[in-house]
Amino acid sequence: MKRNTGILLLFLLVLAADVAVKRAEANICWSKSRTYTSPCYSDEICANYCKADGFDGGDCGGFRRICFCSKPC
């Protein structure tokens, strides 16, 4: 039981670190998509929605799998 809890905690930390690194990239601003409201499992579909909204691209991210749009700051 303790081992499963430790593995789950490690997995959550890796996900959180991935999101933090994506958001800290230089000169790129990120914004939660206003039109893609479903759980996000395809970076390509997310990017297409973001481009239709006037952004340069997008990626799925976070524990809740949210579509984040990107553009130069």
C-alpha positions as CSV (number, residue, x, y, z in Angstrom):
1,M,0.0,0.0,0.0
2,K,2.8,2.4,0.9
3,R,4.6,1.7,-2.3
4,N,1.6,2.5,-4.4
5,T,1.1,5.8,-2.6
6,G,4.8,6.7,-3.2
7,I,4.5,5.9,-6.9
8,L,1.3,8.0,-7.2
9,L,3.0,10.9,-5.4
10,L,6.1,10.7,-7.7
11,F,3.8,10.6,-10.7
12,L,2.0,13.8,-9.6
13,L,5.3,15.6,-8.9
14,V,6.5,14.7,-12.4
15,L,3.3,16.1,-13.9
16,A,3.5,19.3,-11.9
17,A,7.2,19.8,-12.9
18,D,6.3,19.3,-16.6
19,V,3.6,22.0,-16.4
20,A,6.0,24.4,-14.5
21,V,8.7,23.9,-17.1
22,K,6.3,24.5,-20.0
23,R,5.0,27.7,-18.4
24,A,8.5,29.0,-17.7
25,E,9.8,29.0,-21.2
26,A,11.3,32.4,-22.2
27,N,9.2,34.9,-24.1
28,I,6.2,32.6,-24.5
29,C,3.0,33.6,-22.8
30,W,0.4,30.9,-22.0
31,S,-3.3,31.2,-21.6
32,K,-6.1,28.7,-20.9
33,S,-8.1,28.1,-24.0
34,R,-11.6,29.7,-23.9
35,T,-13.0,27.5,-26.7
36,Y,-11.5,24.1,-25.9
37,T,-13.3,23.2,-22.7
38,S,-13.2,19.4,-22.8
39,P,-10.3,17.3,-21.2
40,C,-7.4,17.7,-23.5
41,Y,-5.6,14.6,-24.8
42,S,-4.3,15.7,-28.2
43,D,-1.7,18.6,-28.5
44,E,-2.6,18.8,-32.2
45,I,-6.3,19.4,-31.6
46,C,-5.5,21.8,-28.8
47,A,-3.1,23.8,-31.1
48,N,-5.8,23.9,-33.9
49,Y,-8.3,25.4,-31.5
50,C,-5.8,27.9,-30.3
51,K,-4.8,28.9,-33.8
52,A,-8.5,29.5,-34.6
53,D,-8.5,31.9,-31.5
54,G,-5.5,33.9,-32.8
55,F,-2.7,32.2,-30.9
56,D,0.4,30.6,-32.4
57,G,-0.1,27.1,-30.9
58,G,-1.2,25.2,-27.9
59,D,-0.5,22.2,-25.7
60,C,-2.4,20.0,-23.2
61,G,-1.1,20.2,-19.7
62,G,-1.8,20.0,-16.0
63,F,-3.3,17.3,-13.9
64,R,-6.8,18.1,-15.2
65,R,-5.6,18.0,-18.9
66,I,-6.4,21.6,-19.9
67,C,-5.7,23.1,-23.3
68,F,-3.2,26.0,-22.9
69,C,-2.7,28.4,-25.8
70,S,0.7,30.0,-26.5
71,K,1.9,33.2,-28.2
72,P,5.0,35.4,-27.9
73,C,4.9,37.9,-25.1
